[in-house]
Structures are given as structure tokens and as C-alpha cells.
Amino acid sequence: MARALLKFIRVSPTKSRLIAREVQGMNAEEAMAALEFTPNKAAKIISKVIASAVANSGEDAEDCIVTSCRVDNGPVLKRFRPRARGMASGIRKPTAHILVEVEGK
């Protein structure tokens, strides 16, 4: 079993988990092909992590299965936006840690 971990990536973990759940249990080659046509920022990132996990395993993408794809919360970057009457409101910029585990057939 080979793994790849991408940390502190600037993407929402909640939105990324929706895509990570679709990929679990799929063949690695099919998963990367499906993510290529998914119109989401997280899809491209997860596809690259899957490719990295396949490369770490030393096998072909056809022979690998995505056993687990996990998206954990990272630290949140906190920013402020000026508002009316001298006030300010907060902006939260979330980060995520993406872990992909791949296993050969």
C-alpha cells in the first residue's frame, strides 16, 4: 500500500470531501479520468495526489485501487474586510490536508 499526502492546500475541506467520497474504491486510472472532467478546484488537486500515490507505489495506474481518500481540516487563515461605519467583518480562508492511499491488485 502506497500513500501520498498534500498538506496546507488552499481549498475548502467541506467541498473537497464531496469529491473524495466519489473516488474511494475506484480504479486509480478511472478516478483520474473522472476527476479530469469534474469542474471543481478540488478535483484537479485530488487527481494530482492520486497520481503521486500511484507513482509512490511503483505500479501502473490500471493496477491500483484507491482504498481511501481522506480530507482533513488544516489551519484557517483569518482576514478582515472593512464594512460600513468603521466596522470590520471576518473572512475565513480554510486550508486542507489531503491523504490518498492506493493499493495494488
Biopython code that builds the backbone (N, CA, C, O; Angstrom):
import numpy as np
from Bio.PDB.StructureBuilder import StructureBuilder

atoms = [
    (1, "MET", "N", (0.845, -1.176, 0.000)),
    (1, "MET", "CA", (0.000, 0.000, 0.000)),
    (1, "MET", "C", (0.893, 1.242, 0.000)),
    (1, "MET", "O", (1.830, 1.358, 0.790)),
    (2, "ALA", "N", (0.573, 2.164, -0.909)),
    (2, "ALA", "CA", (1.339, 3.409, -1.007)),
    (2, "ALA", "C", (0.424, 4.582, -0.688)),
    (2, "ALA", "O", (-0.785, 4.521, -0.913)),
    (3, "ARG", "N", (1.020, 5.662, -0.155)),
    (3, "ARG", "CA", (0.222, 6.824, 0.199)),
    (3, "ARG", "C", (0.878, 8.087, -0.324)),
    (3, "ARG", "O", (2.074, 8.125, -0.613)),
    (4, "ALA", "N", (0.054, 9.123, -0.436)),
    (4, "ALA", "CA", (0.545, 10.457, -0.773)),
    (4, "ALA", "C", (-0.242, 11.442, 0.071)),
    (4, "ALA", "O", (-1.452, 11.299, 0.250)),
    (5, "LEU", "N", (0.461, 12.450, 0.592)),
    (5, "LEU", "CA", (-0.151, 13.421, 1.486)),
    (5, "LEU", "C", (0.187, 14.821, 1.006)),
    (5, "LEU", "O", (1.354, 15.154, 0.801)),
    (6, "LEU", "N", (-0.836, 15.635, 0.829)),
    (6, "LEU", "CA", (-0.662, 17.037, 0.454)),
    (6, "LEU", "C", (-1.211, 17.881, 1.586)),
    (6, "LEU", "O", (-2.385, 17.770, 1.939)),
    (7, "LYS", "N", (-0.362, 18.729, 2.159)),
    (7, "LYS", "CA", (-0.771, 19.493, 3.338)),
    (7, "LYS", "C", (-0.868, 20.974, 3.023)),
    (7, "LYS", "O", (-0.222, 21.480, 2.105)),
    (8, "PHE", "N", (-1.691, 21.653, 3.807)),
    (8, "PHE", "CA", (-1.861, 23.109, 3.769)),
    (8, "PHE", "C", (-2.270, 23.631, 2.399)),
    (8, "PHE", "O", (-1.783, 24.675, 1.964)),
    (9, "ILE", "N", (-3.160, 22.914, 1.715)),
    (9, "ILE", "CA", (-3.619, 23.360, 0.402)),
    (9, "ILE", "C", (-4.826, 24.284, 0.581)),
    (9, "ILE", "O", (-5.707, 24.007, 1.394)),
    (10, "ARG", "N", (-4.864, 25.379, -0.178)),
    (10, "ARG", "CA", (-5.899, 26.389, -0.010)),
    (10, "ARG", "C", (-7.179, 25.995, -0.766)),
    (10, "ARG", "O", (-7.487, 26.537, -1.828)),
    (11, "VAL", "N", (-7.898, 25.053, -0.194)),
    (11, "VAL", "CA", (-9.174, 24.626, -0.753)),
    (11, "VAL", "C", (-10.083, 24.273, 0.419)),
    (11, "VAL", "O", (-9.608, 23.852, 1.473)),
    (12, "SER", "N", (-11.373, 24.443, 0.235)),
    (12, "SER", "CA", (-12.307, 24.183, 1.323)),
    (12, "SER", "C", (-12.412, 22.677, 1.588)),
    (12, "SER", "O", (-12.693, 21.913, 0.665)),
    (13, "PRO", "N", (-12.189, 22.237, 2.839)),
    (13, "PRO", "CA", (-12.264, 20.802, 3.125)),
    (13, "PRO", "C", (-13.664, 20.234, 2.931)),
    (13, "PRO", "O", (-13.816, 19.080, 2.530)),
    (14, "THR", "N", (-14.688, 21.036, 3.212)),
    (14, "THR", "CA", (-16.062, 20.538, 3.064)),
    (14, "THR", "C", (-16.379, 20.242, 1.606)),
    (14, "THR", "O", (-16.984, 19.216, 1.296)),
    (15, "LYS", "N", (-15.976, 21.134, 0.712)),
    (15, "LYS", "CA", (-16.239, 20.918, -0.714)),
    (15, "LYS", "C", (-15.363, 19.799, -1.268)),
    (15, "LYS", "O", (-15.776, 19.078, -2.175)),
    (16, "SER", "N", (-14.157, 19.653, -0.727)),
    (16, "SER", "CA", (-13.244, 18.624, -1.213)),
    (16, "SER", "C", (-13.710, 17.224, -0.821)),
    (16, "SER", "O", (-13.494, 16.265, -1.562)),
    (17, "ARG", "N", (-14.348, 17.106, 0.341)),
    (17, "ARG", "CA", (-14.809, 15.786, 0.807)),
    (17, "ARG", "C", (-15.857, 15.199, -0.118)),
    (17, "ARG", "O", (-15.926, 13.979, -0.273)),
    (18, "LEU", "N", (-16.678, 16.043, -0.740)),
    (18, "LEU", "CA", (-17.690, 15.549, -1.680)),
    (18, "LEU", "C", (-17.021, 14.809, -2.839)),
    (18, "LEU", "O", (-17.523, 13.784, -3.300)),
    (19, "ILE", "N", (-15.910, 15.323, -3.296)),
    (19, "ILE", "CA", (-15.202, 14.702, -4.415)),
    (19, "ILE", "C", (-14.401, 13.494, -3.946)),
    (19, "ILE", "O", (-14.294, 12.498, -4.661)),
    (20, "ALA", "N", (-13.837, 13.584, -2.743)),
    (20, "ALA", "CA", (-13.048, 12.474, -2.213)),
    (20, "ALA", "C", (-13.907, 11.225, -2.020)),
    (20, "ALA", "O", (-13.428, 10.108, -2.215)),
    (21, "ARG", "N", (-15.166, 11.407, -1.641)),
    (21, "ARG", "CA", (-16.063, 10.256, -1.438)),
    (21, "ARG", "C", (-16.383, 9.559, -2.751)),
    (21, "ARG", "O", (-16.553, 8.340, -2.775)),
    (22, "GLU", "N", (-16.470, 10.318, -3.853)),
    (22, "GLU", "CA", (-16.772, 9.717, -5.158)),
    (22, "GLU", "C", (-15.634, 8.813, -5.632)),
    (22, "GLU", "O", (-15.870, 7.811, -6.307)),
    (23, "VAL", "N", (-14.405, 9.171, -5.278)),
    (23, "VAL", "CA", (-13.219, 8.496, -5.803)),
    (23, "VAL", "C", (-12.893, 7.215, -5.048)),
    (23, "VAL", "O", (-12.279, 6.310, -5.614)),
    (24, "GLN", "N", (-13.288, 7.117, -3.783)),
    (24, "GLN", "CA", (-12.927, 5.958, -2.963)),
    (24, "GLN", "C", (-13.433, 4.658, -3.581)),
    (24, "GLN", "O", (-14.585, 4.559, -4.003)),
    (25, "GLY", "N", (-12.550, 3.669, -3.625)),
    (25, "GLY", "CA", (-12.914, 2.358, -4.150)),
    (25, "GLY", "C", (-12.785, 2.234, -5.650)),
    (25, "GLY", "O", (-12.939, 1.138, -6.191)),
    (26, "MET", "N", (-12.504, 3.332, -6.340)),
    (26, "MET", "CA", (-12.378, 3.289, -7.798)),
    (26, "MET", "C", (-10.979, 2.840, -8.207)),
    (26, "MET", "O", (-10.037, 2.901, -7.418)),
    (27, "ASN", "N", (-10.862, 2.393, -9.439)),
    (27, "ASN", "CA", (-9.567, 2.137, -10.050)),
    (27, "ASN", "C", (-8.871, 3.495, -10.190)),
    (27, "ASN", "O", (-9.528, 4.487, -10.505)),
    (28, "ALA", "N", (-7.574, 3.556, -9.966)),
    (28, "ALA", "CA", (-6.853, 4.835, -9.970)),
    (28, "ALA", "C", (-6.922, 5.525, -11.326)),
    (28, "ALA", "O", (-7.070, 6.745, -11.396)),
    (29, "GLU", "N", (-6.815, 4.753, -12.402)),
    (29, "GLU", "CA", (-6.869, 5.346, -13.740)),
    (29, "GLU", "C", (-8.255, 5.926, -14.021)),
    (29, "GLU", "O", (-8.368, 7.022, -14.569)),
    (30, "GLU", "N", (-9.307, 5.195, -13.650)),
    (30, "GLU", "CA", (-10.675, 5.689, -13.848)),
    (30, "GLU", "C", (-10.940, 6.922, -12.985)),
    (30, "GLU", "O", (-11.621, 7.854, -13.412)),
    (31, "ALA", "N", (-10.400, 6.917, -11.777)),
    (31, "ALA", "CA", (-10.597, 8.044, -10.871)),
    (31, "ALA", "C", (-9.964, 9.310, -11.438)),
    (31, "ALA", "O", (-10.575, 10.378, -11.403)),
    (32, "MET", "N", (-8.746, 9.199, -11.960)),
    (32, "MET", "CA", (-8.087, 10.373, -12.532)),
    (32, "MET", "C", (-8.819, 10.862, -13.785)),
    (32, "MET", "O", (-8.908, 12.066, -14.025)),
    (33, "ALA", "N", (-9.346, 9.917, -14.588)),
    (33, "ALA", "CA", (-10.099, 10.306, -15.781)),
    (33, "ALA", "C", (-11.405, 11.006, -15.410)),
    (33, "ALA", "O", (-11.804, 11.973, -16.059)),
    (34, "ALA", "N", (-12.067, 10.514, -14.362)),
    (34, "ALA", "CA", (-13.326, 11.135, -13.931)),
    (34, "ALA", "C", (-13.081, 12.523, -13.353)),
    (34, "ALA", "O", (-13.865, 13.442, -13.588)),
    (35, "LEU", "N", (-11.998, 12.676, -12.598)),
    (35, "LEU", "CA", (-11.701, 13.968, -11.973)),
    (35, "LEU", "C", (-11.253, 15.015, -12.986)),
    (35, "LEU", "O", (-11.378, 16.216, -12.748)),
    (36, "GLU", "N", (-10.732, 14.548, -14.120)),
    (36, "GLU", "CA", (-10.281, 15.484, -15.156)),
    (36, "GLU", "C", (-11.446, 16.321, -15.695)),
    (36, "GLU", "O", (-11.259, 17.479, -16.070)),
    (37, "PHE", "N", (-12.640, 15.739, -15.734)),
    (37, "PHE", "CA", (-13.802, 16.431, -16.289)),
    (37, "PHE", "C", (-14.738, 16.969, -15.223)),
    (37, "PHE", "O", (-15.845, 17.408, -15.534)),
    (38, "THR", "N", (-14.304, 16.940, -13.964)),
    (38, "THR", "CA", (-15.113, 17.489, -12.885)),
    (38, "THR", "C", (-14.775, 18.968, -12.718)),
    (38, "THR", "O", (-13.620, 19.301, -12.452)),
    (39, "PRO", "N", (-15.754, 19.866, -12.867)),
    (39, "PRO", "CA", (-15.464, 21.305, -12.816)),
    (39, "PRO", "C", (-15.361, 21.819, -11.386)),
    (39, "PRO", "O", (-16.249, 22.527, -10.911)),
    (40, "ASN", "N", (-14.284, 21.465, -10.705)),
    (40, "ASN", "CA", (-14.117, 21.852, -9.317)),
    (40, "ASN", "C", (-12.628, 22.032, -9.049)),
    (40, "ASN", "O", (-11.805, 21.294, -9.592)),
    (41, "LYS", "N", (-12.284, 22.994, -8.227)),
    (41, "LYS", "CA", (-10.874, 23.240, -7.909)),
    (41, "LYS", "C", (-10.268, 22.033, -7.200)),
    (41, "LYS", "O", (-9.126, 21.661, -7.468)),
    (42, "ALA", "N", (-11.031, 21.425, -6.300)),
    (42, "ALA", "CA", (-10.526, 20.298, -5.524)),
    (42, "ALA", "C", (-10.289, 19.065, -6.395)),
    (42, "ALA", "O", (-9.438, 18.238, -6.068)),
    (43, "ALA", "N", (-11.025, 18.930, -7.495)),
    (43, "ALA", "CA", (-10.890, 17.752, -8.352)),
    (43, "ALA", "C", (-9.497, 17.665, -8.961)),
    (43, "ALA", "O", (-8.911, 16.583, -9.007)),
    (44, "LYS", "N", (-8.957, 18.794, -9.430)),
    (44, "LYS", "CA", (-7.619, 18.792, -10.016)),
    (44, "LYS", "C", (-6.567, 18.448, -8.958)),
    (44, "LYS", "O", (-5.615, 17.715, -9.225)),
    (45, "ILE", "N", (-6.756, 18.988, -7.767)),
    (45, "ILE", "CA", (-5.793, 18.763, -6.692)),
    (45, "ILE", "C", (-5.790, 17.300, -6.267)),
    (45, "ILE", "O", (-4.727, 16.701, -6.107)),
    (46, "ILE", "N", (-6.979, 16.722, -6.081)),
    (46, "ILE", "CA", (-7.084, 15.315, -5.673)),
    (46, "ILE", "C", (-6.533, 14.397, -6.762)),
    (46, "ILE", "O", (-5.928, 13.368, -6.462)),
    (47, "SER", "N", (-6.741, 14.770, -8.024)),
    (47, "SER", "CA", (-6.206, 13.977, -9.133)),
    (47, "SER", "C", (-4.678, 13.927, -9.085)),
    (47, "SER", "O", (-4.079, 12.881, -9.337)),
    (48, "LYS", "N", (-4.053, 15.058, -8.761)),
    (48, "LYS", "CA", (-2.593, 15.096, -8.668)),
    (48, "LYS", "C", (-2.084, 14.266, -7.495)),
    (48, "LYS", "O", (-1.031, 13.635, -7.584)),
    (49, "VAL", "N", (-2.836, 14.267, -6.393)),
    (49, "VAL", "CA", (-2.429, 13.473, -5.231)),
    (49, "VAL", "C", (-2.560, 11.981, -5.539)),
    (49, "VAL", "O", (-1.722, 11.186, -5.112)),
    (50, "ILE", "N", (-3.597, 11.599, -6.272)),
    (50, "ILE", "CA", (-3.758, 10.191, -6.679)),
    (50, "ILE", "C", (-2.601, 9.779, -7.583)),
    (50, "ILE", "O", (-2.049, 8.690, -7.428)),
    (51, "ALA", "N", (-2.233, 10.646, -8.529)),
    (51, "ALA", "CA", (-1.110, 10.350, -9.422)),
    (51, "ALA", "C", (0.187, 10.180, -8.626)),
    (51, "ALA", "O", (1.010, 9.324, -8.951)),
    (52, "SER", "N", (0.365, 10.991, -7.590)),
    (52, "SER", "CA", (1.550, 10.884, -6.749)),
    (52, "SER", "C", (1.561, 9.576, -5.969)),
    (52, "SER", "O", (2.610, 8.947, -5.828)),
    (53, "ALA", "N", (0.399, 9.161, -5.461)),
    (53, "ALA", "CA", (0.309, 7.905, -4.718)),
    (53, "ALA", "C", (0.601, 6.709, -5.629)),
    (53, "ALA", "O", (1.248, 5.748, -5.212)),
    (54, "VAL", "N", (0.121, 6.776, -6.870)),
    (54, "VAL", "CA", (0.386, 5.704, -7.841)),
    (54, "VAL", "C", (1.882, 5.643, -8.148)),
    (54, "VAL", "O", (2.458, 4.560, -8.249)),
    (55, "ALA", "N", (2.502, 6.808, -8.293)),
    (55, "ALA", "CA", (3.947, 6.848, -8.554)),
    (55, "ALA", "C", (4.725, 6.293, -7.360)),
    (55, "ALA", "O", (5.745, 5.627, -7.543)),
    (56, "ASN", "N", (4.256, 6.561, -6.146)),
    (56, "ASN", "CA", (4.917, 6.042, -4.951)),
    (56, "ASN", "C", (4.801, 4.527, -4.847)),
    (56, "ASN", "O", (5.672, 3.869, -4.277)),
    (57, "SER", "N", (3.712, 3.970, -5.402)),
    (57, "SER", "CA", (3.524, 2.521, -5.327)),
    (57, "SER", "C", (4.439, 1.779, -6.286)),
    (57, "SER", "O", (4.770, 0.617, -6.053)),
    (58, "GLY", "N", (4.855, 2.445, -7.373)),
    (58, "GLY", "CA", (5.737, 1.805, -8.347)),
    (58, "GLY", "C", (5.005, 0.916, -9.324)),
    (58, "GLY", "O", (5.640, 0.168, -10.067)),
    (59, "GLU", "N", (3.687, 0.977, -9.343)),
    (59, "GLU", "CA", (2.888, 0.166, -10.265)),
    (59, "GLU", "C", (2.192, 1.074, -11.271)),
    (59, "GLU", "O", (2.244, 2.300, -11.172)),
    (60, "ASP", "N", (1.531, 0.430, -12.256)),
    (60, "ASP", "CA", (0.758, 1.200, -13.233)),
    (60, "ASP", "C", (-0.565, 1.635, -12.624)),
    (60, "ASP", "O", (-1.047, 1.038, -11.662)),
    (61, "ALA", "N", (-1.147, 2.688, -13.198)),
    (61, "ALA", "CA", (-2.422, 3.213, -12.685)),
    (61, "ALA", "C", (-3.559, 2.212, -12.880)),
    (61, "ALA", "O", (-4.520, 2.204, -12.109)),
    (62, "GLU", "N", (-3.451, 1.359, -13.922)),
    (62, "GLU", "CA", (-4.518, 0.369, -14.173)),
    (62, "GLU", "C", (-4.561, -0.688, -13.073)),
    (62, "GLU", "O", (-5.611, -1.271, -12.800)),
    (63, "ASP", "N", (-3.402, -0.931, -12.441)),
    (63, "ASP", "CA", (-3.309, -1.996, -11.442)),
    (63, "ASP", "C", (-3.600, -1.526, -10.022)),
    (63, "ASP", "O", (-3.591, -2.334, -9.093)),
    (64, "CYS", "N", (-3.854, -0.247, -9.841)),
    (64, "CYS", "CA", (-4.041, 0.301, -8.493)),
    (64, "CYS", "C", (-5.498, 0.648, -8.223)),
    (64, "CYS", "O", (-6.245, 1.026, -9.125)),
    (65, "ILE", "N", (-5.883, 0.510, -6.954)),
    (65, "ILE", "CA", (-7.230, 0.872, -6.500)),
    (65, "ILE", "C", (-7.079, 1.888, -5.378)),
    (65, "ILE", "O", (-6.243, 1.723, -4.490)),
    (66, "VAL", "N", (-7.893, 2.941, -5.422)),
    (66, "VAL", "CA", (-7.868, 3.965, -4.373)),
    (66, "VAL", "C", (-8.610, 3.404, -3.167)),
    (66, "VAL", "O", (-9.841, 3.367, -3.159)),
    (67, "THR", "N", (-7.872, 2.968, -2.149)),
    (67, "THR", "CA", (-8.513, 2.367, -0.975)),
    (67, "THR", "C", (-9.110, 3.421, -0.065)),
    (67, "THR", "O", (-10.196, 3.223, 0.481)),
    (68, "SER", "N", (-8.412, 4.551, 0.111)),
    (68, "SER", "CA", (-9.001, 5.615, 0.920)),
    (68, "SER", "C", (-8.527, 6.972, 0.428)),
    (68, "SER", "O", (-7.375, 7.140, 0.029)),
    (69, "CYS", "N", (-9.427, 7.924, 0.465)),
    (69, "CYS", "CA", (-9.136, 9.302, 0.102)),
    (69, "CYS", "C", (-9.733, 10.151, 1.210)),
    (69, "CYS", "O", (-10.953, 10.232, 1.347)),
    (70, "ARG", "N", (-8.876, 10.782, 1.999)),
    (70, "ARG", "CA", (-9.336, 11.492, 3.187)),
    (70, "ARG", "C", (-8.953, 12.962, 3.096)),
    (70, "ARG", "O", (-7.842, 13.298, 2.685)),
    (71, "VAL", "N", (-9.875, 13.834, 3.482)),
    (71, "VAL", "CA", (-9.615, 15.270, 3.507)),
    (71, "VAL", "C", (-9.824, 15.754, 4.930)),
    (71, "VAL", "O", (-10.934, 15.692, 5.458)),
    (72, "ASP", "N", (-8.749, 16.238, 5.553)),
    (72, "ASP", "CA", (-8.810, 16.740, 6.923)),
    (72, "ASP", "C", (-8.722, 18.262, 6.920)),
    (72, "ASP", "O", (-8.236, 18.869, 5.965)),
    (73, "ASN", "N", (-9.197, 18.863, 7.998)),
    (73, "ASN", "CA", (-9.117, 20.313, 8.143)),
    (73, "ASN", "C", (-7.690, 20.729, 8.436)),
    (73, "ASN", "O", (-6.982, 20.076, 9.203)),
    (74, "GLY", "N", (-7.277, 21.825, 7.816)),
    (74, "GLY", "CA", (-5.998, 22.444, 8.130)),
    (74, "GLY", "C", (-6.265, 23.730, 8.898)),
    (74, "GLY", "O", (-7.405, 24.004, 9.273)),
    (75, "PRO", "N", (-5.239, 24.510, 9.131)),
    (75, "PRO", "CA", (-5.450, 25.790, 9.818)),
    (75, "PRO", "C", (-6.248, 26.762, 8.940)),
    (75, "PRO", "O", (-6.210, 26.681, 7.712)),
    (76, "VAL", "N", (-6.961, 27.668, 9.582)),
    (76, "VAL", "CA", (-7.791, 28.640, 8.864)),
    (76, "VAL", "C", (-7.082, 29.991, 8.885)),
    (76, "VAL", "O", (-6.700, 30.492, 9.942)),
    (77, "LEU", "N", (-6.913, 30.572, 7.686)),
    (77, "LEU", "CA", (-6.335, 31.913, 7.591)),
    (77, "LEU", "C", (-7.456, 32.913, 7.852)),
    (77, "LEU", "O", (-8.492, 32.868, 7.189)),
    (78, "LYS", "N", (-7.259, 33.802, 8.800)),
    (78, "LYS", "CA", (-8.305, 34.755, 9.163)),
    (78, "LYS", "C", (-7.924, 36.135, 8.641)),
    (78, "LYS", "O", (-6.844, 36.648, 8.933)),
    (79, "ARG", "N", (-8.823, 36.723, 7.869)),
    (79, "ARG", "CA", (-8.623, 38.044, 7.281)),
    (79, "ARG", "C", (-9.809, 38.922, 7.650)),
    (79, "ARG", "O", (-10.827, 38.428, 8.135)),
    (80, "PHE", "N", (-9.675, 40.232, 7.417)),
    (80, "PHE", "CA", (-10.759, 41.162, 7.720)),
    (80, "PHE", "C", (-11.111, 41.978, 6.493)),
    (80, "PHE", "O", (-10.250, 42.306, 5.677)),
    (81, "ARG", "N", (-12.394, 42.302, 6.374)),
    (81, "ARG", "CA", (-12.884, 43.149, 5.295)),
    (81, "ARG", "C", (-13.541, 44.370, 5.922)),
    (81, "ARG", "O", (-14.398, 44.230, 6.794)),
    (82, "PRO", "N", (-13.150, 45.566, 5.489)),
    (82, "PRO", "CA", (-13.777, 46.766, 6.045)),
    (82, "PRO", "C", (-15.246, 46.868, 5.638)),
    (82, "PRO", "O", (-15.613, 46.564, 4.503)),
    (83, "ARG", "N", (-16.078, 47.301, 6.584)),
    (83, "ARG", "CA", (-17.513, 47.435, 6.336)),
    (83, "ARG", "C", (-17.956, 48.863, 6.650)),
    (83, "ARG", "O", (-17.137, 49.734, 6.942)),
    (84, "ALA", "N", (-19.220, 49.074, 6.585)),
    (84, "ALA", "CA", (-19.768, 50.423, 6.796)),
    (84, "ALA", "C", (-19.582, 50.871, 8.242)),
    (84, "ALA", "O", (-19.493, 50.054, 9.158)),
    (85, "ARG", "N", (-19.524, 52.189, 8.422)),
    (85, "ARG", "CA", (-19.464, 52.832, 9.738)),
    (85, "ARG", "C", (-18.243, 52.392, 10.551)),
    (85, "ARG", "O", (-18.328, 52.249, 11.771)),
    (86, "GLY", "N", (-17.116, 52.180, 9.881)),
    (86, "GLY", "CA", (-15.871, 51.891, 10.582)),
    (86, "GLY", "C", (-15.751, 50.503, 11.161)),
    (86, "GLY", "O", (-14.823, 50.236, 11.924)),
    (87, "MET", "N", (-16.667, 49.604, 10.819)),
    (87, "MET", "CA", (-16.596, 48.240, 11.344)),
    (87, "MET", "C", (-15.799, 47.344, 10.398)),
    (87, "MET", "O", (-15.402, 47.753, 9.307)),
    (88, "ALA", "N", (-15.583, 46.137, 10.842)),
    (88, "ALA", "CA", (-14.910, 45.143, 10.002)),
    (88, "ALA", "C", (-15.575, 43.796, 10.241)),
    (88, "ALA", "O", (-16.006, 43.492, 11.353)),
    (89, "SER", "N", (-15.653, 42.988, 9.179)),
    (89, "SER", "CA", (-16.183, 41.632, 9.336)),
    (89, "SER", "C", (-15.091, 40.646, 8.924)),
    (89, "SER", "O", (-14.204, 40.972, 8.135)),
    (90, "GLY", "N", (-15.172, 39.457, 9.465)),
    (90, "GLY", "CA", (-14.129, 38.469, 9.249)),
    (90, "GLY", "C", (-14.320, 37.669, 7.981)),
    (90, "GLY", "O", (-15.445, 37.438, 7.536)),
    (91, "ILE", "N", (-13.211, 37.249, 7.406)),
    (91, "ILE", "CA", (-13.199, 36.323, 6.276)),
    (91, "ILE", "C", (-12.374, 35.131, 6.714)),
    (91, "ILE", "O", (-11.263, 35.294, 7.220)),
    (92, "ARG", "N", (-12.911, 33.923, 6.523)),
    (92, "ARG", "CA", (-12.186, 32.703, 6.873)),
    (92, "ARG", "C", (-11.730, 32.038, 5.581)),
    (92, "ARG", "O", (-12.541, 31.744, 4.703)),
    (93, "LYS", "N", (-10.432, 31.806, 5.475)),
    (93, "LYS", "CA", (-9.876, 31.130, 4.302)),
    (93, "LYS", "C", (-9.364, 29.771, 4.753)),
    (93, "LYS", "O", (-8.248, 29.675, 5.264)),
    (94, "PRO", "N", (-10.154, 28.720, 4.576)),
    (94, "PRO", "CA", (-9.783, 27.401, 5.101)),
    (94, "PRO", "C", (-8.686, 26.732, 4.274)),
    (94, "PRO", "O", (-8.547, 26.993, 3.079)),
    (95, "THR", "N", (-7.917, 25.871, 4.924)),
    (95, "THR", "CA", (-6.935, 25.031, 4.244)),
    (95, "THR", "C", (-7.254, 23.575, 4.558)),
    (95, "THR", "O", (-8.004, 23.280, 5.489)),
    (96, "ALA", "N", (-6.679, 22.669, 3.775)),
    (96, "ALA", "CA", (-6.991, 21.250, 3.933)),
    (96, "ALA", "C", (-5.729, 20.409, 3.802)),
    (96, "ALA", "O", (-4.744, 20.828, 3.196)),
    (97, "HIS", "N", (-5.780, 19.207, 4.385)),
    (97, "HIS", "CA", (-4.752, 18.189, 4.213)),
    (97, "HIS", "C", (-5.420, 17.019, 3.487)),
    (97, "HIS", "O", (-6.437, 16.503, 3.950)),
    (98, "ILE", "N", (-4.858, 16.600, 2.358)),
    (98, "ILE", "CA", (-5.455, 15.530, 1.555)),
    (98, "ILE", "C", (-4.541, 14.307, 1.591)),
    (98, "ILE", "O", (-3.363, 14.396, 1.246)),
    (99, "LEU", "N", (-5.088, 13.161, 2.012)),
    (99, "LEU", "CA", (-4.350, 11.908, 2.093)),
    (99, "LEU", "C", (-5.013, 10.885, 1.175)),
    (99, "LEU", "O", (-6.217, 10.647, 1.262)),
    (100, "VAL", "N", (-4.213, 10.282, 0.293)),
    (100, "VAL", "CA", (-4.720, 9.248, -0.625)),
    (100, "VAL", "C", (-3.903, 7.987, -0.421)),
    (100, "VAL", "O", (-2.673, 8.028, -0.447)),
    (101, "GLU", "N", (-4.588, 6.855, -0.217)),
    (101, "GLU", "CA", (-3.925, 5.569, -0.106)),
    (101, "GLU", "C", (-4.332, 4.703, -1.289)),
    (101, "GLU", "O", (-5.511, 4.594, -1.625)),
    (102, "VAL", "N", (-3.325, 4.088, -1.915)),
    (102, "VAL", "CA", (-3.528, 3.283, -3.116)),
    (102, "VAL", "C", (-2.951, 1.898, -2.859)),
    (102, "VAL", "O", (-1.895, 1.753, -2.243)),
    (103, "GLU", "N", (-3.668, 0.878, -3.347)),
    (103, "GLU", "CA", (-3.209, -0.490, -3.166)),
    (103, "GLU", "C", (-3.235, -1.214, -4.513)),
    (103, "GLU", "O", (-4.170, -1.053, -5.297)),
    (104, "GLY", "N", (-2.198, -2.011, -4.767)),
    (104, "GLY", "CA", (-2.141, -2.793, -5.999)),
    (104, "GLY", "C", (-3.104, -3.967, -5.940)),
    (104, "GLY", "O", (-3.503, -4.407, -4.862)),
    (105, "LYS", "N", (-3.475, -4.472, -7.124)),
    (105, "LYS", "CA", (-4.446, -5.578, -7.160)),
    (105, "LYS", "C", (-3.873, -6.856, -6.625)),
    (105, "LYS", "O", (-4.563, -7.875, -6.589)),
]
sb = StructureBuilder()
sb.init_structure("model")
sb.init_model(0)
sb.init_chain("A")
sb.init_seg("    ")
for serial, (resi, resn, name, xyz) in enumerate(atoms, 1):
    if name == "N":
        sb.init_residue(resn, " ", resi, " ")
    sb.init_atom(name, np.array(xyz, "f"), 0.0, 1.0, " ", f" {name:<3s}", serial, name[0])
structure = sb.get_structure()
